Amino acid sequence: MTGPSPQPPFAQVLAAGPVVLDGGLSNQLEAQGHDLSDALWSARLLAEEPEAVVRAHQTYYEAGAQVAITSSYQATFEGFARRGTGPEETAGLLRRSVELAREAAARARAGGVTGPLHVAASAGPYGAMLADGSEYRGRYGLSVEALERFHRPRLEVLAAARPDVLALETVPDADEARALLRAVRGLGVPAYLSYSIAGDRTRAGQPLAEAFALAADADEVIAVGVNCCTPDDADRAVALAARVTGKPVVVYPNSGESWDATARAWRGSPAFTADRVAGWVAAGARLIGGCCRVGPDAIAELATALGR
């Protein structure tokens, strides 16, 4: 029995885009009955219930997603160390996050899903490891050099697992973006850089145009954009990212509800709709999906809107 045909480089895939990303992994895992009220969030299931992660990825592939973002967003050496997990085991869990997404793709193909299916290895911000809401604020009090030292080991492990692309996602602070851009140099895997924003600024308050410009000349970065923001903020950011960087744009906002970090609950009403997609594509978006609270049904509608 032969495996799937080799897939083209991800930059080439984007050039032929648009490409459909998945939706929120955490909300799909919760829909499957899993409690994620934990400092490791979905990363805990890498060790405890990997089959649940495979099923969640597979659900998105079957809904029309062409890219699954791994469950490594909150998986760090430091975070697992607090649970007594050593560095070798943590490295194995990081690799597993890519392997589980690959397994989900294989199952989806076996079930009749056609076309290339890709894996984006998630690397969340430093604040995600702290699990105190600072991922939505930035300004951690660390130097760019310290942040680079934090990110590089995890990115090395993820890159060695050979995902199609590294997802440097939900970045709240331009200083952390600088660190990530340094940390991905020489890894041999393309990356996309995606900020979490509020209006026309990063969560840390820097002008978004200046934050996007950091990636304009980074050869490793094949797409720049936003995620984990409101759909309205995403509407405005796509054209700006395209104009400032000249690169394909990645966009995957939340449902439109807002996260209350103190109460650990979502507030408001959903505003994510597939009718926004045409505007994003016209403005330069080539990698399009949803983040928190955007589920398989919404991704199926998005895929239909994109003719996928």
VOTORBA-205988 format. One line per field, with one value per residue (C-alpha): x, y, z; residue number from 1; chain. Coordinates in steps of 0.02 Angstrom, whole numbers, plus 50000, padded with zeros to 5 digits. Layout:
# residues N
u = [X/...]
v = [Y/...]
w = [Z/...]
n = [NUM/...]
chain = [A/...]
//
This chain:
# residues 308
u = [50000/50073/50057/49996/50093/50226/50153/50226/50318/50197/50251/50201/50034/50001/50047/49909/49792/49682/49704/49583/49648/49555/49457/49484/49561/49514/49329/49324/49409/49284/49143/49214/49193/49367/49401/49539/49536/49719/49881/49933/49765/49752/49936/49892/49803/49964/50018/49852/49732/49820/49678/49565/49683/49683/49493/49483/49605/49515/49348/49419/49498/49331/49245/49355/49512/49670/49786/49779/49866/49946/49905/50077/50021/50043/50169/50336/50484/50450/50265/50287/50430/50308/50215/50374/50400/50582/50655/50670/50489/50433/50527/50438/50270/50311/50355/50196/50092/50148/50131/49951/49902/49984/49886/49725/49764/49794/49627/49537/49611/49560/49385/49376/49447/49545/49679/49835/49818/49949/50013/50058/50160/50098/50214/50116/50187/50283/50126/50037/50164/50127/49941/49894/49817/49979/49974/49840/49949/50132/50260/50329/50480/50599/50728/50718/50870/50783/50627/50732/50814/50641/50571/50720/50728/50543/50551/50702/50606/50450/50549/50639/50468/50450/50283/50236/50248/50283/50138/50210/50038/49943/50097/50046/50205/50324/50473/50419/50400/50580/50633/50532/50603/50777/50728/50666/50824/50909/50778/50739/50550/50447/50347/50202/50191/50021/49985/49846/49782/49660/49610/49761/49887/49965/49898/50053/50004/50129/50068/50019/50103/50270/50243/50204/50356/50472/50434/50444/50624/50622/50650/50589/50419/50302/50144/50102/49937/49824/49730/49637/49559/49385/49323/49306/49489/49537/49442/49553/49717/49723/49750/49877/49980/49981/50031/50169/50250/50207/50180/50026/49916/49859/49696/49598/49498/49395/49207/49183/49148/49273/49373/49360/49527/49475/49312/49385/49227/49172/49061/48957/48887/48972/49013/49119/49033/49092/49030/49185/49299/49283/49342/49491/49543/49526/49638/49775/49728/49788/49782/49610/49523/49456/49525/49437/49254/49254/49205/49193/49025/49097/49252/49140/49049/49215/49281/49123/49142/49320/49266/49361]
v = [50000/50168/50328/50496/50582/50705/50878/51038/51161/51260/51427/51358/51301/51477/51554/51450/51485/51527/51386/51338/51331/51238/51316/51319/51157/51189/51213/51054/50957/51028/50978/50802/50807/50856/50975/51098/51205/51174/51273/51162/51183/51067/51019/50909/50790/50758/50653/50595/50571/50585/50496/50642/50761/50651/50649/50838/50867/50738/50825/50986/50900/50817/50987/51057/51119/51094/51137/51075/51177/51063/51054/51122/51304/51291/51148/51209/51135/51252/51215/51027/51039/51109/50943/50843/50803/50802/50882/50720/50673/50850/50846/50684/50764/50910/50789/50693/50848/50845/50656/50662/50790/50681/50531/50632/50677/50495/50445/50585/50527/50349/50413/50496/50671/50719/50847/50894/50903/51003/51023/51187/51164/51289/51393/51508/51661/51664/51720/51560/51463/51578/51538/51700/51799/51891/51817/51950/52090/52057/52169/52027/52122/52008/52058/52003/51893/51807/51776/51703/51584/51531/51498/51422/51249/51214/51275/51165/51011/51056/51093/50925/50840/50913/51003/51095/51263/51333/51435/51578/51627/51741/51851/52002/52103/52164/52127/51945/51945/52003/51858/51732/51795/51765/51596/51524/51565/51414/51287/51235/51248/51398/51495/51614/51755/51800/51938/51952/52130/52260/52386/52445/52397/52242/52188/52270/52434/52449/52513/52362/52427/52433/52258/52186/52272/52168/52015/52099/52046/51882/51746/51610/51695/51655/51735/51872/51917/51906/51780/51773/51943/52002/51977/52167/52192/52056/52147/52299/52208/52100/52240/52322/52163/52139/52318/52326/52157/52110/51932/51820/51857/51734/51775/51672/51775/51718/51698/51879/51837/51905/51804/51857/51794/51826/51730/51609/51626/51694/51847/51921/51849/51766/51876/51757/51726/51654/51807/51901/51784/51868/52032/51950/51863/52023/52111/51979/51838/51667/51565/51581/51497/51527/51532/51519/51469/51441/51260/51132/51197/51371/51300/51198/51359/51448/51307/51314/51502/51474/51339/51204]
w = [50000/49952/50051/49988/49850/49906/49936/49865/49980/50085/50010/49840/49911/49976/49810/49731/49879/49966/50092/50231/50409/50546/50689/50876/50937/51118/51084/50980/51120/51243/51125/51133/51323/51383/51527/51479/51637/51663/51648/51502/51414/51263/51278/51428/51312/51215/51362/51433/51287/51119/51030/51075/50986/50830/50827/50844/50700/50594/50624/50553/50403/50366/50382/50243/50330/50229/50375/50554/50688/50817/51002/51051/51076/51265/51263/51330/51422/51568/51577/51575/51700/51827/51809/51836/51652/51601/51444/51345/51376/51337/51172/51133/51168/51055/50915/50953/50921/50739/50726/50790/50659/50525/50590/50580/50400/50357/50434/50344/50178/50217/50247/50077/50103/49948/49911/50009/50197/50292/50470/50555/50715/50842/50950/51064/51152/51315/51405/51358/51463/51611/51594/51680/51537/51496/51320/51289/51357/51313/51397/51503/51565/51470/51340/51160/51195/51341/51238/51098/51222/51280/51106/51013/51096/51069/50890/50855/50914/50816/50659/50672/50668/50491/50493/50334/50423/50596/50667/50770/50830/50947/50969/51076/51071/50935/51048/51056/50867/50853/50964/50863/50699/50767/50838/50672/50577/50503/50556/50377/50398/50339/50467/50477/50603/50672/50798/50924/50908/50972/50840/50742/50876/50949/51118/51193/51112/50968/50799/50696/50538/50629/50699/50528/50453/50562/50455/50285/50253/50351/50221/50339/50358/50214/50283/50408/50488/50639/50745/50911/50880/50834/50656/50641/50688/50563/50425/50448/50475/50319/50195/50310/50326/50138/50103/50233/50202/50023/50087/50088/50237/50370/50460/50586/50710/50857/50849/50904/51085/51212/51339/51521/51589/51770/51758/51629/51524/51354/51343/51202/51041/50890/50740/50635/50469/50304/50208/50269/50171/50001/50074/50159/49998/49897/50024/50014/50132/50076/50238/50316/50462/50636/50812/50980/50975/50787/50761/50620/50556/50531/50446/50330/50280/50256/50147/50041/50022/49961/49840/49932]
n = [1/2/3/4/5/6/7/8/9/10/11/12/13/14/15/16/17/18/19/20/21/22/23/24/25/26/27/28/29/30/31/32/33/34/35/36/37/38/39/40/41/42/43/44/45/46/47/48/49/50/51/52/53/54/55/56/57/58/59/60/61/62/63/64/65/66/67/68/69/70/71/72/73/74/75/76/77/78/79/80/81/82/83/84/85/86/87/88/89/90/91/92/93/94/95/96/97/98/99/100/101/102/103/104/105/106/107/108/109/110/111/112/113/114/115/116/117/118/119/120/121/122/123/124/125/126/127/128/129/130/131/132/133/134/135/136/137/138/139/140/141/142/143/144/145/146/147/148/149/150/151/152/153/154/155/156/157/158/159/160/161/162/163/164/165/166/167/168/169/170/171/172/173/174/175/176/177/178/179/180/181/182/183/184/185/186/187/188/189/190/191/192/193/194/195/196/197/198/199/200/201/202/203/204/205/206/207/208/209/210/211/212/213/214/215/216/217/218/219/220/221/222/223/224/225/226/227/228/229/230/231/232/233/234/235/236/237/238/239/240/241/242/243/244/245/246/247/248/249/250/251/252/253/254/255/256/257/258/259/260/261/262/263/264/265/266/267/268/269/270/271/272/273/274/275/276/277/278/279/280/281/282/283/284/285/286/287/288/289/290/291/292/293/294/295/296/297/298/299/300/301/302/303/304/305/306/307/308]
chain = [A/A/A/A/A/A/A/A/A/A/A/A/A/A/A/A/A/A/A/A/A/A/A/A/A/A/A/A/A/A/A/A/A/A/A/A/A/A/A/A/A/A/A/A/A/A/A/A/A/A/A/A/A/A/A/A/A/A/A/A/A/A/A/A/A/A/A/A/A/A/A/A/A/A/A/A/A/A/A/A/A/A/A/A/A/A/A/A/A/A/A/A/A/A/A/A/A/A/A/A/A/A/A/A/A/A/A/A/A/A/A/A/A/A/A/A/A/A/A/A/A/A/A/A/A/A/A/A/A/A/A/A/A/A/A/A/A/A/A/A/A/A/A/A/A/A/A/A/A/A/A/A/A/A/A/A/A/A/A/A/A/A/A/A/A/A/A/A/A/A/A/A/A/A/A/A/A/A/A/A/A/A/A/A/A/A/A/A/A/A/A/A/A/A/A/A/A/A/A/A/A/A/A/A/A/A/A/A/A/A/A/A/A/A/A/A/A/A/A/A/A/A/A/A/A/A/A/A/A/A/A/A/A/A/A/A/A/A/A/A/A/A/A/A/A/A/A/A/A/A/A/A/A/A/A/A/A/A/A/A/A/A/A/A/A/A/A/A/A/A/A/A/A/A/A/A/A/A/A/A/A/A/A/A/A/A/A/A/A/A/A/A/A/A/A/A/A/A/A/A/A/A/A/A/A/A/A/A]
//
